[in-house]
């Protein structure tokens, strides 16, 4: 557990200010790896040379049942890319980022260079400081209203990154979304392959691969972490759709705010943009003490994703369903160290 916490406690004063460009770029990766990802799969790889970071999608870490097209995988990589962008600005560099630089290599998502020197803005510092504090929080939230002004701010953040954020205001629409979440949970959990895949990513906190969802993030007391494999076995073996659907539906109904992040189109470029928008929203929320977690089940079922679009009366494609609220802090989930996600030259 100490190794886990050390990864999250990046010491910014160790940035190699007088080092080489390559040394600086490698240090900045410490912030990229703290990004969120579906099932904490961390589906990214990086290559660093004397001038550039290359961000690759690691398809071997894809969710082939829940995410067959790699949509969530690329969104996850987009969150890591946004952390890179914010870290570059923090250490005084504009950052030169080119997305999808090689049409013949779909896995190469971006090239990142330091760029010229710039002063850091107050807003960037706010977002940077939130990076190591941002954790997905699956607990129940306090029933405190999320200020309308904050939701509008998050909406503006999404639009600046090429996405849209639909704020659910009407109780009838919230109830319809809850129903879609319940339907999706039933359909997904009835699929043995889906359950197998989900169970494969539920790991004890000290698991050697430093990825996946630890038991404590699923509500298992940390003192009973040894029971996490048993929980995964039960999940793999039995259809728990009824209980999980009931829980998920209540989370939609009872959370202070529900928002849907989406894009105009549904391409790799849109997914990468959605990931950057998502991370900006999550960091902005964290900076003011706002907790968040995901309820993406309807988006993983094509028919229900279409139904969600109709419910929202919003043109485009929903990519993420977020619940927002205020809650006590939770422990971070594991992360692989930088040297584990580097491609050797």
ChimeraX attribute file (.defattr): number of C-alpha atoms within 10 A of each C-alpha:
attribute: neighborCount
match mode: 1-to-1
recipient: residues
	/A:1	9
	/A:2	7
	/A:3	13
	/A:4	17
	/A:5	14
	/A:6	11
	/A:7	20
	/A:8	20
	/A:9	13
	/A:10	17
	/A:11	10
	/A:12	14
	/A:13	7
	/A:14	8
	/A:15	16
	/A:16	17
	/A:17	12
	/A:18	8
	/A:19	9
	/A:20	11
	/A:21	18
	/A:22	17
	/A:23	17
	/A:24	19
	/A:25	24
	/A:26	21
	/A:27	18
	/A:28	24
	/A:29	24
	/A:30	23
	/A:31	27
	/A:32	24
	/A:33	26
	/A:34	26
	/A:35	26
	/A:36	25
	/A:37	23
	/A:38	20
	/A:39	18
	/A:40	20
	/A:41	22
	/A:42	27
	/A:43	24
	/A:44	26
	/A:45	20
	/A:46	23
	/A:47	16
	/A:48	22
	/A:49	14
	/A:50	12
	/A:51	16
	/A:52	19
	/A:53	22
	/A:54	21
	/A:55	24
	/A:56	23
	/A:57	23
	/A:58	19
	/A:59	15
	/A:60	10
	/A:61	14
	/A:62	22
	/A:63	22
	/A:64	14
	/A:65	16
	/A:66	21
	/A:67	15
	/A:68	12
	/A:69	13
	/A:70	18
	/A:71	21
	/A:72	26
	/A:73	27
	/A:74	29
	/A:75	29
	/A:76	28
	/A:77	30
	/A:78	32
	/A:79	27
	/A:80	27
	/A:81	30
	/A:82	23
	/A:83	26
	/A:84	25
	/A:85	25
	/A:86	25
	/A:87	28
	/A:88	27
	/A:89	22
	/A:90	23
	/A:91	20
	/A:92	17
	/A:93	19
	/A:94	20
	/A:95	19
	/A:96	14
	/A:97	19
	/A:98	13
	/A:99	16
	/A:100	19
	/A:101	14
	/A:102	13
	/A:103	9
	/A:104	8
	/A:105	10
	/A:106	12
	/A:107	17
	/A:108	19
	/A:109	24
	/A:110	22
	/A:111	22
	/A:112	21
	/A:113	22
	/A:114	22
	/A:115	15
	/A:116	10
	/A:117	13
	/A:118	14
	/A:119	11
	/A:120	16
	/A:121	11
	/A:122	10
	/A:123	9
	/A:124	16
	/A:125	15
	/A:126	17
	/A:127	22
	/A:128	23
	/A:129	16
	/A:130	19
	/A:131	25
	/A:132	18
	/A:133	19
	/A:134	27
	/A:135	23
	/A:136	19
	/A:137	24
	/A:138	18
	/A:139	18
	/A:140	14
	/A:141	21
	/A:142	13
	/A:143	13
	/A:144	12
	/A:145	12
	/A:146	15
	/A:147	11
	/A:148	11
	/A:149	9
	/A:150	14
	/A:151	19
	/A:152	14
	/A:153	15
	/A:154	24
	/A:155	20
	/A:156	16
	/A:157	21
	/A:158	26
	/A:159	17
	/A:160	14
	/A:161	18
	/A:162	17
	/A:163	27
	/A:164	26
	/A:165	26
	/A:166	19
	/A:167	19
	/A:168	15
	/A:169	11
	/A:170	8
	/A:171	10
	/A:172	11
	/A:173	14
	/A:174	21
	/A:175	15
	/A:176	17
	/A:177	25
	/A:178	22
	/A:179	20
	/A:180	23
	/A:181	27
	/A:182	24
	/A:183	19
	/A:184	24
	/A:185	27
	/A:186	20
	/A:187	16
	/A:188	20
	/A:189	22
	/A:190	16
	/A:191	13
	/A:192	15
	/A:193	15
	/A:194	18
	/A:195	23
	/A:196	17
	/A:197	16
	/A:198	20
	/A:199	21
	/A:200	17
	/A:201	18
	/A:202	24
	/A:203	25
	/A:204	23
	/A:205	22
	/A:206	16
	/A:207	13
	/A:208	10
	/A:209	12
	/A:210	21
	/A:211	21
	/A:212	24
	/A:213	23
	/A:214	26
	/A:215	23
	/A:216	20
	/A:217	20
	/A:218	14
	/A:219	10
	/A:220	15
	/A:221	13
	/A:222	15
	/A:223	8
	/A:224	11
	/A:225	18
	/A:226	16
	/A:227	16
	/A:228	22
	/A:229	17
	/A:230	11
	/A:231	18
	/A:232	20
	/A:233	16
	/A:234	14
	/A:235	20
	/A:236	20
	/A:237	13
	/A:238	12
	/A:239	17
	/A:240	16
	/A:241	20
	/A:242	14
	/A:243	12
	/A:244	15
	/A:245	23
	/A:246	16
	/A:247	13
	/A:248	18
	/A:249	20
	/A:250	17
	/A:251	20
	/A:252	24
	/A:253	18
	/A:254	17
	/A:255	21
	/A:256	18
	/A:257	24
	/A:258	23
	/A:259	19
	/A:260	22
	/A:261	23
	/A:262	29
	/A:263	22
	/A:264	14
	/A:265	14
	/A:266	15
	/A:267	11
	/A:268	18
	/A:269	17
	/A:270	23
	/A:271	25
	/A:272	29
	/A:273	26
	/A:274	31
	/A:275	33
	/A:276	28
	/A:277	29
	/A:278	29
	/A:279	26
	/A:280	23
	/A:281	23
	/A:282	27
	/A:283	25
	/A:284	24
	/A:285	23
	/A:286	22
	/A:287	18
	/A:288	12
	/A:289	17
	/A:290	21
	/A:291	25
	/A:292	25
	/A:293	16
	/A:294	16
	/A:295	21
	/A:296	20
	/A:297	23
	/A:298	28
	/A:299	25
	/A:300	20
	/A:301	19
	/A:302	11
	/A:303	11
	/A:304	18
	/A:305	20
	/A:306	14
	/A:307	17
	/A:308	22
	/A:309	17
	/A:310	11
	/A:311	15
	/A:312	17
	/A:313	10
	/A:314	15
	/A:315	13
	/A:316	14
	/A:317	21
	/A:318	27
	/A:319	26
	/A:320	23
	/A:321	22
	/A:322	19
	/A:323	22
	/A:324	23
	/A:325	23
	/A:326	23
	/A:327	18
	/A:328	12
	/A:329	15
	/A:330	16
	/A:331	13
	/A:332	20
	/A:333	22
	/A:334	27
	/A:335	23
	/A:336	17
	/A:337	18
	/A:338	18
	/A:339	12
	/A:340	11
	/A:341	18
	/A:342	17
	/A:343	12
	/A:344	9
	/A:345	6
